[in-house]
Amino acid sequence: EIMMTQSPATLSVSPGETATLSCRASQSITNNLAWYQQQPGQAPRLLIYEASTRATGIPARFSGGGSGTEFTLTISSLQSEDFAVYYCQQYSNWPETYTFGQGTKLEIK
Amino acid sequence: QVQLVQSGAEVKKPGASVKVSCKASGYSFSAYYMHWVRQAPGQGLEWMGRINPYSGATKYAQNFQDRVTLTRDTSISTAYMELSSLTSDDTAFYYCASGNDFGPTWLAPWGQGTLVTVSS
């Protein structure tokens, strides 16, 4: 089973600054990675798919990078609505598996 | 617009079963896998399984293999998740989420979630 490890567990950043979140896969997943944002009391929302493609309606300050086993989500010019929990998720074909990371809580510093 | 609407909150006793529905609108229901994801209170996301609405074929996560059943009714664009032999550890939000192809992909959109509470 492919394990996904996110770091850090909690990240404290000031509004207007840049946050960088990390996600590591236990084996290569090429670019089969998505990022989600979850606000308190809400369902997750897709931000990034295929490691670096922004979903429809997602602001350009969100960017994804990486391939293989190391991935990042960068959020620039942090706004108040960006403080939330972020999850990475891998989706693999051989065998078909889906695994989420444990999440990173982005909080206001 | 593309939307998934889930059934309402449930309260069940230990040992019982629960069945949650997820109605899709705004797209061709049979075109994409439908997934189910669980989130216990204050915890992360856990993939439970998926169904191919076109064929009815399913794949389940190992942790749920023996207790979960995914079905669908294409005539009303609705997917169902049934979880049996409930314990207090099954108290959680349950989400449906659409894939974006046949085969492993990202999940979007998501339903609003259904809270299942297991309590004696």
Interface residues (C-beta under 8 A of the other chain):
Chain A: E1 N32 A34 Y36 A43 P44 R45 L46 Y49 E50 A55 Y87 Q89 Y91 S92 N93 E96 T97 Y98 T99 F100 G101 Q102 G103
Chain B: H35 V37 G44 L45 E46 W47 R50 K59 A61 Q62 Y95 A97 N100 G103 P104 T105 W106 L107 A108 P109 W110 G111 Q112 G113
